[in-house]
Amino acid sequence: MSVVNSGPSGEVIQALDMTDPPQSSGQIIAGSTWNAQFWYRDPSGGPVGFNFSNALRISFCE
């Protein structure tokens, strides 16, 4: 997936083309579950300069 910029709103949207996965192992199969987390840079957010979002679990049904 590509790098995205949240801008001043702090909100990010990443489109996912269901017909063209980013890699062959990224195909969506009915009954599968994906787990995801967003890693982001935050230069003003403290000494480390980055953080992680809450985890997200997505289950795909038929």
HELIX and SHEET records of a PDB file:
HELIX    1   1 GLY A    7  SER A    9  5                                   3    
HELIX    2   2 SER A   24  GLY A   26  5                                   3    
SHEET    1   A 2 THR A  33  ALA A  36  0                                        
SHEET    2   A 2 LEU A  56  SER A  59 -1                                        
SHEET    1   B 2 TRP A  39  ARG A  41  0                                        
SHEET    2   B 2 PHE A  50  PHE A  52 -1                                        
END                                                                             
